[in-house]
Amino acid sequence: MSDLARTRAILADLVAFPTVSADSNLQLIAYAGDLLSSAGARLSVSLDPSGTKANLFATIGPEGDGGIVLSGHSDVVPVEGQDWSSDPFTLTERDGKLYGRGTCDMKGFIAASLAMAPRFAAARLRRPLHFAFTYDEEVGCLGGQALVAELAKADIKPSVAIVGEPTLMGVIEGHKGCYEYTTEFTGMDGHGSQPDKGVNAIEYAVRYIMRLLELGEELKLRAPAGSRFSPPWTTVQVGKMAGGNARNTIAGQCSVEWEMRPVHTDDSDHVKAELAAYVDDVLRPAMRKVCAHADIVTHVVGEVQGLLPVSQSEARDIVFELTGAHEAELVSFGTEAGLFQSMGMSAVICGPGSIAQAHKPDEFVEIAQLDACLGMLERLQQQLSAKD
């Protein structure tokens, strides 16, 4: 069986596992672990606190530091409410494209990596090759955060990470961070005819949002000179607000879901400090003049670090050589690459498929893209093979 045929067969199996972030990924992890174990890889599987999800970290080649990581997340976004032309969890081919949930984001890269594992195992590699497959990337890179903590605890020190998010096999060297929050406002409900007798959680949520938007305008002035990001500054955005029961009732509860995409951590520190001061000095004291138990609490959904472009990058140089590319770009979407960079690793993003297809109905990856990915991995195997 050719590498491409094997990749396609593995991708069909991966797509058949409905690993939506809300559900378990254990069957997929067990399947991938079996393939890697059969190729002679050394495996480490770690469960999340619920015991229903897991990360898989596997190694082929010699022990020691300085390895290369092939990284992919196993979870996918939901399909409910989307109009698919075929079963999203059955791989379907049409006109040179393979359709199914996760085909480009990012089970195509995982399938290619698994298909190539026997070839890596058959070679005498000069440095370790690691496979890192995580859970819950789509809801805050939770598995990735756990993985880097586990690697640090085990004193495992790879030097390069190739994250196979869909880039049409282009080389991506940077993206902003993605920080997500839910802020809950607890007031005191009452009759709408006497608003002074209660604490309207919606009103305080609106004031909080207005301060957040003011900070968003300030951030435009903090854009680094020569920033290549689009837009070049750190952004804030309110995605959802919910609260209250009826128009004639003082709202006792309200929640605001918002995000921040920092260019660098100084901006995120600034926003969080300014919001905390506004809550502590202005909003909460005003609320508690009426109700001693009124409160504002912000919950961190996820704070995923960005991937900072750097002048010297081993990962970028390696993937340039593997793909023949000469330029690296930046993207607006987030990945786990910044987590690997935070460990001191050189990280880059390069994988099959287009981000334009991700999260949409009839998600697909072109067969030609999988073939190009296999070509990159084959050249990586040749590059890592020991010379006699």
C-alpha positions as CSV (number, residue, x, y, z in Angstrom):
1,M,0.0,0.0,0.0
2,S,1.3,3.4,-0.9
3,D,1.9,6.1,1.7
4,L,-1.0,8.1,0.2
5,A,-3.4,5.1,0.3
6,R,-2.4,4.3,3.8
7,T,-2.9,8.0,4.8
8,R,-6.4,8.0,3.3
9,A,-7.3,4.8,5.1
10,I,-6.1,6.1,8.4
11,L,-7.9,9.4,7.8
12,A,-11.2,7.5,7.2
13,D,-10.7,5.8,10.6
14,L,-9.9,9.1,12.3
15,V,-12.9,10.9,10.9
16,A,-15.2,8.1,12.0
17,F,-14.2,8.9,15.6
18,P,-16.6,11.8,16.5
19,T,-14.1,13.6,18.7
20,V,-16.1,16.8,19.2
21,S,-14.5,18.7,22.1
22,A,-17.5,18.1,24.4
23,D,-17.0,14.3,24.0
24,S,-14.3,11.8,24.7
25,N,-11.3,11.2,22.4
26,L,-10.1,8.0,24.1
27,Q,-10.9,5.7,21.2
28,L,-9.0,7.9,18.7
29,I,-6.0,8.0,21.1
30,A,-6.1,4.3,21.6
31,Y,-6.2,3.8,17.8
32,A,-3.3,6.2,17.2
33,G,-1.4,4.6,20.0
34,D,-1.8,1.1,18.5
35,L,-0.5,2.3,15.2
36,L,2.5,4.0,16.7
37,S,3.2,1.1,19.1
38,S,3.1,-1.3,16.1
39,A,5.8,0.9,14.5
40,G,8.0,0.5,17.6
41,A,7.3,3.9,19.2
42,R,7.6,4.5,22.9
43,L,4.2,5.8,24.2
44,S,3.0,8.0,27.0
45,V,-0.7,8.5,27.5
46,S,-2.0,11.0,30.1
47,L,-5.7,11.5,31.0
48,D,-7.4,14.8,31.8
49,P,-9.0,15.3,35.2
50,S,-12.3,13.7,34.0
51,G,-10.6,10.6,32.7
52,T,-12.6,10.9,29.5
53,K,-9.9,12.5,27.4
54,A,-6.2,12.0,26.9
55,N,-3.0,13.3,25.3
56,L,-0.7,10.9,23.4
57,F,3.1,11.6,23.3
58,A,5.1,9.0,21.4
59,T,8.8,8.8,20.4
60,I,10.7,7.0,17.6
61,G,14.4,7.1,17.5
62,P,17.1,7.7,20.1
63,E,16.6,8.9,23.6
64,G,17.6,12.4,24.6
65,D,17.0,16.0,24.1
66,G,16.8,17.9,20.8
67,G,14.0,16.0,19.2
68,I,11.4,17.2,16.6
69,V,7.7,17.1,17.5
70,L,4.9,16.5,15.0
71,S,1.9,18.1,16.7
72,G,-1.8,17.8,16.1
73,H,-5.0,18.2,18.1
74,S,-7.5,15.3,18.1
75,D,-10.7,17.3,18.8
76,V,-13.0,18.8,16.3
77,V,-15.8,21.4,16.4
78,P,-19.5,20.4,16.4
79,V,-21.6,19.7,13.3
80,E,-25.0,20.5,14.8
81,G,-26.9,23.1,12.8
82,Q,-24.6,22.7,9.8
83,D,-25.9,21.7,6.3
84,W,-23.6,18.8,5.2
85,S,-23.9,17.2,1.8
86,S,-22.7,13.8,3.3
87,D,-22.3,12.2,6.7
88,P,-19.7,14.4,8.5
89,F,-18.2,11.4,10.2
90,T,-17.8,9.3,7.1
91,L,-14.9,10.1,4.8
92,T,-16.3,10.9,1.4
93,E,-14.3,11.6,-1.8
94,R,-15.6,14.1,-4.5
95,D,-13.5,15.7,-7.2
96,G,-10.1,15.1,-5.6
97,K,-11.3,16.2,-2.2
98,L,-11.9,14.2,1.0
99,Y,-14.9,15.5,3.0
100,G,-15.5,15.0,6.7
101,R,-15.3,16.8,10.0
102,G,-11.7,17.3,10.9
103,T,-10.2,16.4,7.5
104,C,-8.3,19.6,7.4
105,D,-8.5,20.7,11.0
106,M,-6.5,18.7,11.7
107,K,-6.9,14.9,11.2
108,G,-5.3,15.1,7.8
109,F,-1.9,15.9,9.3
110,I,-2.3,13.3,12.0
111,A,-3.2,10.7,9.4
112,A,-0.1,11.5,7.3
113,S,2.1,11.5,10.4
114,L,0.7,8.1,11.5
115,A,1.1,6.7,8.0
116,M,4.8,7.7,7.9
117,A,5.6,6.3,11.4
118,P,6.8,2.9,10.1
119,R,9.1,4.6,7.7
120,F,10.6,6.7,10.5
121,A,10.9,3.6,12.6
122,A,12.7,1.7,9.9
123,A,15.3,4.5,9.5
124,R,18.2,5.0,12.0
125,L,17.2,8.4,13.2
126,R,20.0,10.8,14.4
127,R,17.6,12.6,16.8
128,P,14.3,11.7,18.4
129,L,11.0,12.2,16.5
130,H,8.0,12.8,18.7
131,F,4.3,12.6,18.0
132,A,2.1,14.8,20.1
133,F,-1.7,14.5,19.8
134,T,-3.8,16.5,22.2
135,Y,-7.3,17.0,23.4
136,D,-9.5,20.2,23.7
137,E,-7.5,22.5,21.5
138,E,-10.7,24.0,20.1
139,V,-11.9,25.1,23.6
140,G,-8.8,26.7,24.9
141,C,-5.8,24.4,24.1
142,L,-6.4,22.6,27.4
143,G,-4.6,19.4,26.3
144,G,-1.7,21.4,24.9
145,Q,-1.2,23.2,28.2
146,A,-1.3,19.9,30.1
147,L,1.2,18.4,27.7
148,V,3.8,21.0,28.0
149,A,3.5,20.9,31.8
150,E,4.0,17.1,31.6
151,L,7.0,17.4,29.3
152,A,8.6,19.9,31.7
153,K,7.9,17.7,34.7
154,A,9.5,14.7,32.9
155,D,12.5,16.9,31.8
156,I,11.8,16.0,28.1
157,K,13.4,18.8,26.0
158,P,12.6,18.6,22.2
159,S,14.1,21.5,20.3
160,V,11.6,21.8,17.3
161,A,7.9,21.6,16.9
162,I,6.0,21.4,13.6
163,V,2.3,22.0,14.2
164,G,0.3,20.7,11.4
165,E,-2.6,23.1,11.3
166,P,-4.0,23.8,7.8
167,T,-1.8,26.3,6.0
168,L,-2.0,24.9,2.4
169,M,1.5,23.6,3.3
170,G,2.8,27.2,3.6
171,V,5.1,28.1,6.5
172,I,3.6,30.1,9.3
173,E,6.0,31.6,11.9
174,G,3.6,33.7,14.1
175,H,0.2,34.4,15.4
176,K,-1.4,36.3,18.3
177,G,-2.4,34.8,21.6
178,C,-6.0,33.9,22.3
179,Y,-7.2,34.7,25.8
180,E,-10.9,33.9,26.6
181,Y,-12.9,34.9,29.6
182,T,-16.4,34.8,31.2
183,T,-17.2,37.6,33.6
184,E,-20.2,37.0,35.9
185,F,-22.1,39.8,37.5
186,T,-24.2,39.0,40.6
187,G,-26.6,41.8,41.7
188,M,-29.9,41.8,43.5
189,D,-33.2,41.4,41.7
190,G,-36.4,43.2,42.4
191,H,-39.3,45.0,40.9
192,G,-38.6,47.2,37.9
193,S,-40.5,50.1,39.4
194,Q,-37.9,50.5,42.1
195,P,-34.5,50.2,40.4
196,D,-32.8,52.0,43.4
197,K,-33.8,49.0,45.6
198,G,-31.9,46.5,43.7
199,V,-28.6,46.0,41.9
200,N,-29.0,45.6,38.1
201,A,-26.4,43.1,37.0
202,I,-27.0,44.0,33.3
203,E,-26.3,47.7,34.0
204,Y,-22.9,46.9,35.6
205,A,-22.1,44.5,32.8
206,V,-22.7,47.3,30.3
207,R,-20.4,49.6,32.2
208,Y,-17.8,46.8,32.3
209,I,-18.1,46.3,28.5
210,M,-17.8,50.1,27.9
211,R,-14.5,50.1,29.9
212,L,-13.3,47.1,27.9
213,L,-14.0,48.8,24.6
214,E,-12.2,51.9,25.9
215,L,-9.2,49.8,26.5
216,G,-9.6,48.3,23.1
217,E,-9.1,51.8,21.6
218,E,-6.1,52.4,23.8
219,L,-4.5,49.2,22.5
220,K,-4.5,50.6,19.0
221,L,-2.0,53.2,20.2
222,R,0.2,50.4,21.6
223,A,0.8,48.6,18.3
224,P,4.4,47.7,17.9
225,A,6.3,49.6,15.2
226,G,6.5,47.4,12.1
227,S,4.0,44.9,13.4
228,R,3.1,42.3,10.7
229,F,-0.1,41.2,12.4
230,S,-3.5,42.2,10.9
231,P,-4.7,44.3,12.6
232,P,-1.3,45.2,14.1
233,W,-2.5,45.8,17.6
234,T,-4.0,43.6,20.4
235,T,-7.7,43.3,20.0
236,V,-10.6,42.8,22.4
237,Q,-14.0,41.6,21.5
238,V,-17.3,40.8,23.3
239,G,-19.0,37.7,21.9
240,K,-22.0,37.1,24.2
241,M,-24.0,38.8,26.9
242,A,-26.8,37.1,28.8
243,G,-28.8,38.1,31.8
244,G,-32.2,39.1,33.3
245,N,-35.6,37.5,33.2
246,A,-38.1,40.2,32.1
247,R,-38.4,43.8,31.2
248,N,-40.1,44.8,34.5
249,T,-37.6,42.9,36.7
250,I,-34.3,44.1,38.0
251,A,-31.7,41.7,36.6
252,G,-29.9,39.8,39.4
253,Q,-27.5,37.9,37.2
254,C,-25.6,38.6,34.0
255,S,-22.6,37.1,32.2
256,V,-20.3,38.5,29.5
257,E,-18.1,36.3,27.3
258,W,-15.2,38.1,25.8
259,E,-11.8,37.5,24.3
260,M,-8.5,39.3,23.9
261,R,-5.9,38.5,21.2
262,P,-2.6,40.0,22.4
263,V,0.4,40.8,20.3
264,H,2.5,40.5,23.4
265,T,1.8,39.8,27.1
266,D,2.4,43.4,28.2
267,D,-0.9,44.3,26.5
268,S,-2.8,41.5,28.2
269,D,-1.3,42.4,31.6
270,H,-2.3,46.0,31.0
271,V,-5.9,45.1,30.2
272,K,-6.3,42.8,33.1
273,A,-4.8,45.3,35.5
274,E,-7.0,48.1,34.3
275,L,-10.2,46.0,34.5
276,A,-9.3,44.7,37.9
277,A,-8.8,48.3,39.2
278,Y,-12.1,49.4,37.6
279,V,-14.0,46.6,39.3
280,D,-12.3,47.0,42.7
281,D,-12.4,50.8,42.8
282,V,-15.6,51.7,41.0
283,L,-18.1,48.9,40.1
284,R,-18.0,46.6,43.1
285,P,-18.1,49.3,45.7
286,A,-21.2,50.9,44.0
287,M,-22.9,47.5,43.9
288,R,-22.2,46.8,47.5
289,K,-23.7,50.0,48.7
290,V,-27.0,48.4,48.0
291,C,-26.2,44.7,48.4
292,A,-23.3,43.4,50.4
293,H,-23.2,40.1,48.5
294,A,-23.1,41.7,45.0
295,D,-20.0,40.7,43.1
296,I,-18.1,40.6,39.8
297,V,-16.0,37.5,39.1
298,T,-14.0,36.7,35.9
299,H,-13.3,33.1,35.0
300,V,-10.4,32.2,32.7
301,V,-11.6,29.9,29.9
302,G,-8.1,29.8,28.4
303,E,-5.0,31.9,28.0
304,V,-3.2,30.5,25.0
305,Q,0.1,32.2,24.2
306,G,0.9,33.5,20.8
307,L,3.7,32.4,18.5
308,L,6.2,35.2,18.3
309,P,8.2,35.6,15.1
310,V,11.9,35.4,15.8
311,S,14.9,36.3,13.7
312,Q,16.6,32.9,14.2
313,S,14.3,29.8,13.9
314,E,15.5,26.3,13.5
315,A,12.0,25.1,12.9
316,R,11.4,27.6,10.1
317,D,14.7,26.7,8.5
318,I,14.0,23.0,8.6
319,V,10.5,23.4,7.1
320,F,11.8,25.8,4.5
321,E,14.3,23.0,3.4
322,L,11.5,20.4,3.5
323,T,9.0,22.3,1.5
324,G,11.1,24.5,-0.7
325,A,9.4,27.6,0.7
326,H,11.4,30.9,1.1
327,E,9.0,33.1,3.0
328,A,7.1,32.6,6.3
329,E,3.8,34.4,7.0
330,L,1.6,35.3,10.0
331,V,-2.0,34.2,10.6
332,S,-4.9,35.4,12.6
333,F,-6.0,32.1,14.1
334,G,-4.5,30.5,17.2
335,T,-2.7,27.2,17.6
336,E,-0.7,25.3,20.2
337,A,2.6,26.5,18.7
338,G,3.1,29.2,21.3
339,L,2.9,26.7,24.0
340,F,5.9,24.8,22.6
341,Q,7.7,28.1,22.1
342,S,7.1,28.9,25.8
343,M,9.2,25.7,26.6
344,G,12.1,27.1,24.7
345,M,11.4,25.2,21.6
346,S,11.6,26.6,18.0
347,A,8.1,26.2,16.6
348,V,6.4,26.6,13.2
349,I,3.1,25.8,11.7
350,C,2.7,23.9,8.4
351,G,0.0,21.4,7.4
352,P,-2.3,20.3,4.7
353,G,-5.6,21.9,3.8
354,S,-7.0,25.4,4.1
355,I,-8.1,27.2,7.3
356,A,-10.9,28.6,5.1
357,Q,-12.5,25.1,5.2
358,A,-12.2,24.6,8.9
359,H,-15.3,24.6,11.2
360,K,-17.6,24.8,8.1
361,P,-20.1,22.3,6.7
362,D,-18.5,20.1,4.0
363,E,-15.1,20.5,5.5
364,F,-12.5,19.0,3.2
365,V,-8.8,18.4,2.4
366,E,-7.5,18.0,-1.1
367,I,-5.8,14.7,-1.8
368,A,-3.0,16.7,-3.4
369,Q,-2.5,18.5,-0.1
370,L,-2.1,15.2,1.7
371,D,0.4,14.1,-0.9
372,A,2.4,17.3,-0.4
373,C,2.4,16.7,3.4
374,L,3.7,13.2,2.9
375,G,6.4,14.6,0.7
376,M,7.5,16.9,3.5
377,L,7.5,14.1,6.0
378,E,9.4,11.8,3.7
379,R,12.1,14.5,3.3
380,L,12.1,14.9,7.1
381,Q,12.8,11.1,7.4
382,Q,15.6,11.4,4.9
383,Q,17.1,14.4,6.7
384,L,16.9,12.7,10.1
385,S,18.3,9.4,8.9
386,A,21.8,8.5,10.2
387,K,24.5,8.6,7.6
388,D,26.8,5.6,7.4
